[in-house]
């Protein structure tokens, strides 16, 4: 991710001529994208058609007009990006005419998935070409510009130089700050503190409650009565560590390698009033020592993430999943259990097989003690227009109980 790079590499300088003045700023992209090779200056006179055309060509548009008009322009560009091309409409009509009365062969889900990801990536890149200049104090010198200083400070911290970023990223910062302030009320935490999880920008929010329900109901291993200790690997917002604390485990060591996640979890643990039970540690996978219960909810899809927020969903080559399984045995006490919370979505996408998962479990010297399953309840699972609906409709989320 960008934060692991040097300042110059992560936020390279960009410059452009505006009238007789040469401007210079830092470039900031939450997706780690390089700056556009070409930049133009635009204001309220720029039409949506022209803006979309130059954005598709990879030209960055530095906005000098009214801020609210820029938001409307972005919406208009979004509508153009989502509109099917004339070529795709012709192809669909042609395919329908050719196969009328014939049941077509199903397109492999893996092909649909990769095409969908490519389309989304291209869309994101195009819409990210509408740019806003931000001052070192995180303010914007445009008409009707809101105060975005707190939203930018929450993501970037203090900066000393002006910078240019996409309006789309900026709107994401603003929405994220509101979510962080208001939090998410979860039934599983209603008896703890404020009963809410407050996600930070770049940390995956627990919007799918069915996997939390699995953790609430699974019976603890008998060995937990001898030593009330658990490890939560890849804690994110800290929500699963909080559920364990509510269930009475006296000490939970929650780990994550991402600095934002640790900061987010720390805020949530404090707000829920369970700081005496939960210790946070920034590290990759396991802490030192052994525990009778170790839980992990790794990213579910083995694909390359395109932004920091996607690291909670996409796990290239199932690296975290494999790492957890490979190290689990050595960190379990005698008769301890490892709980792997994992969706089979990747299996229905054709990106991983059940046989592969079972072979990794066996190779790690582990055995399956039991499995609790639940069907997803989120809105996408019911959306027949979703390109990935076929896989979502078949999806099952499981809590695998693993022992050495």
N, C-alpha and C positions, 0 to 999 in steps of 0.2 A: 504494500500500500504506500501511498505517497509519503506518509509521515516517517517512514523508515529510510527515505532518501535524504540526501543533503538538501539544504535550503535552496541552493541554486538549481539543483536538478528538479526538485519538487515544484518550485515556484519560479520558473525562469523569467527573466525580464523580457518584456515586449515593448515595442515602440511604434509610433505612427505619426505621420504628419497631419496636422490639422490647421489649415490656413498656412501661416508662415511659422507656426510653432511646432516643434517636435516634442511629443509627449512620451514619457516612459513610465511603465508600471510593472508590477509583478503579475504573473498569470497564475490564477488559482482554479483548479478543477477537482471537484470531489471524486470524479471518476478516474483521475490520473491521466486525463487526455492531454496531448500536447496542444499548444496554442495554435489557432488558425494561422496558416501561412499568409493569408491576405486579410486585411482589415479595411472596413469602410466606416464612415461616420454617417449616421442617419438620425432623422427626427420625425415629427408627426406627419410629414409629407410623404413618407415612404408607404407604399401600398403593401397589403398583405401578399399579393401575388408576387411582387418584386422581392419582398423580404424572403419568401419561401424559396424563390428561384435561386437567389444568391446563397442562401443557407445550404441548399442542396449541393451547390458547387463547392462548399467548404469554406465560404467566406464569412468571417466574423463581422457582426454588425454592432458597433459601439453606439449605444443609444444616447442621444442628446436632447430628446424631446420630453414630453410629459410622462411621468412614471406610470400613471394609471393607463395611459394610452399604450405604453409598452406591454402592459399585462394583457390588454385587449388584442394587441397585435400577436402576442404569443398564442392566445386562444385561437385566433384566426389561422395561424400557421399550423396549429395542432389539428384543426379540422381538415386542412389540406393534406396533412400527413396521413390522416386516417381514411381519407377518401380513396376507394379502390381505383386503380389506374384503368384507363380504357382498354389497355392490353389484357389485364387480368380478367376484366369483364368479358371480353371477346373469347378468351381461352375457356372460361367457365361455360359460356353458352355453347361453344364448339364441343366441349367434352360432354355436355348434357345431351346434345343432339346426336353425337356418335354413339353414346351408350344408352340411349333411350330403350327401355325394355330389357336392359342387361344389368345384372348386379355387378358393380365395379369391384375390383380387388381393393381391399383396405390398404391405404398407404401406411407404411410402418410408422409407429409413434415416434421412434427416434428421429426419423426424417422430418416429421411435423414439428417436433421439439426444436431441432437445430434451425429449421427455417423460421420458426416463431422467434427464437432468440436473435437471429440475424436481423429480422425485420424490426424488432424492438430496439436493437442496438443502433441500427441506421436511423430510426426515428428519433432516438435520444440524441444522437450526434447532431442531426439537423436542427432540432429544436434548441439545442444548446448553443447555437450560433448567435442568438440574441444576447448581447453582452451589456453589463452595467459596470461603470467605474465606481469604486468605493474608496473613500478617503482613509487615512491611517487611523482615524478614530471610529471607523466603521459607520460613517454617515454617507449619505448620497446627495450630491448637489444637483438634484433634478426637481422640477416642479412637481408638487403633490407627492413627493417621495415620503414614505412612512419612516419612522424611526426604527431602523433595523439593527442598531448597534448591539443590543443585547442578544439578538439572534445570531449575529456574526461572531460576537465575542464568545458565545457558548460553544461554537464549533472551532474557531481559529485561535481563540485567545487574543492577547494583546499583539498588535503588529506595529511596525514603525514606518511602513511604506504604503503608498496607495496601491491598489490592485484592481484587476479586471476579472470578473467572473460571469458565468452565465446567469441570466435572469431566472432560468428554471431551477438552478441550484439554490439561488437566493430565496425563491418562494418556498422551496423545500426546507430551508433553514427556519423561515418564519413559521411554517406549519409545525415543524418539529418542536420549536420552543413552546408553542401553545400546548402541544401534547405533553411535553415535559412538565409544564406548570400544572396542568389539570390532572394528569395521570390517568391510569386505567383501573377502574374498580373491578376486582376479581373476587368471585364468591369463595374461592379457595383461601383467600387471605382476609376475609371480612372481620375476623376477630383479632387481627394484628394491626396495631397502630392505626394509620389512616386507611388501611385495607387496599391501598393502591400501589401500582407499579408505575414509575415515572420514567419512560424510555428517554434516553439521550439520542441525539442525532448520530446515526451510524451504528446504533446498537439495536438488534432485532427485537421488536416488541412482541410480547406473548399474545398475539391476536387469535391464535388457535387454541381454544381452551380444552379440547379433548385430550391432548397429551398431558395436560396438568391433572385432569381427572384420573388418568391412569396412575400417576404418582400418588395421588391421594388415597387410592383404594388398594394398592398392592401390599400384601402382608410383609412385614419386615422379617429378615432372617433371624433365627433364634439367637445367633451370636451377638445381635445388637443389644441384648439384655445384659451381656457381660461387659460390653464396651460401647457406650452410646456415642458413636463417632461415625461420620460419613464424609466422603469426598464428593464434591459436585464439580465435574470436569467440564470446562467451557461454560461458565455460569451466566454470561451475558448480562441481563438485567438483574440477575439474582433471584428470579422468581421461583426456581425449583429448590434452591437452598432455603428460601423462606417457607415453602411448603413442608420441607423436612423439619424445619424448626418448629412450625406449628404442630406437627405430628409428634413432637416431644423429644427429638434427638438433641442431646445436650451440646454437642460440638460438631460443627460442619466447617470443613475447609473447602472454600469455593475458589476455583482457579480460572483464569482466563489470560491469554497472551496479549489481548488488546487493551491498551491503556484506557480508551473510552469506555469499554465494558466495565473495567474495574472501578472507574469513577462513578459510573451509572449504578452499579451494584452497591457501592458504598453508600450512595445517597438513599437508595431504596431500603437497604438493611437498617439504616438509621431511622428512616421514616416509619418503618414497621416495628421498631423497638426491639429488634432481636440482635443487636450488636454484641451482646455477651455470648451468644450462641454461634455466631458466624464469623469466621476469619477469612479475609480475602487475600489472595496471593497471585501476583502477576507472574505467570510462568506458562510454559508449554505443556499441556496435559497434566501429569500427576505431580502432587507435592511429594515430599519425602515421607517415608513410612508406609504403614498399612492400615486398612480400615475394614470393618466388617460389612460396610455398605459403600459402594461407589456407583454414582449415577452419571450418565452422560447422554445429552441430547445433541448429537453432532449434526452438521448440515446434512440434509437428506438427499441432495442431488449431486452426483459426481460430474460437475461441469465447471468451467472456468468462470469465476465471478467477474463482473464488469465494473463494480464499484465497491467501496468498503462495506456498505450495508448488505451486499449480497454474500459476504463471507459467511453469514449465518445460514444461508440457504444452499450455496454451491460450494462443494468440496472437491477440488480437482483430483481425479484418480482416487477418490475416497481416502485421502491421506489421513484426515483426522480419525475417521472410523477405523481404519487399519491400525493407526497408532494407539488408539484406545484399547482395541482388542489385544494387540501385541503386548501391551504393558500391564494389562489388568491383573493377570495371574500373580505377578510379583508384588502387587500392592494390596491384595486381598489377604485378610487374616484367615486362619483355618475356619472352614465352614462359612466364610463370608460370601456375599453375592455382589455381582456387578449388574446394574440395571441399565440396559441400553434402550433408549427411547428412539424409535426409528420408524419412519413411514416406508411403505413399499412402493411409493410413487415412482422411484427410479426404476423399479422392476417393470412397472407398466409402461414406462417410457422406453424400455429396451436399453437402458444405460447400465444396468446391473442385474444379475440374475440371483435368485434365491440360492442356487447352488454355490455361487461365489461367496455369498455372505456366510453360508454354513461352513464352507471350506476354510475361510479366514478364522472362524470361531474354533474350529477343530485344530488348525495349525497353531493357534495361540495356546493350546493346552486347556481349552475351556469346554464345558458341556452346557447344553440348554436344560435348565431346571424347570422352566415353564414359560408361558407367554400369555399376556393379556392383550386383547385386541379391542379396537374401537374404530368406528367409521367416522370420517370427517363430517363436520357440521357447518363449515365455513361456506360463504355464499358462492365461491367459484365452483364448488363441487356440484352445485345445482344449475350452473349456467351452461345451457346446451350450446350457446354461441361461442363459448371459450374454445380456442383451437385445441386445447389439451383436455377437453371435457372427457374424452374416452378414457384417459388414464385417471383423471380425477374421480370419475364415477366409480372406478374399481378400487380406489385407494383404501388401504387399511393402515392405521397407525398402531404400532405394537410396543409393549414394554417387554423386552426379552430379559428373563432372569437367568443369569449366567453364573456358573460356579467353576472352580478349578478342578 
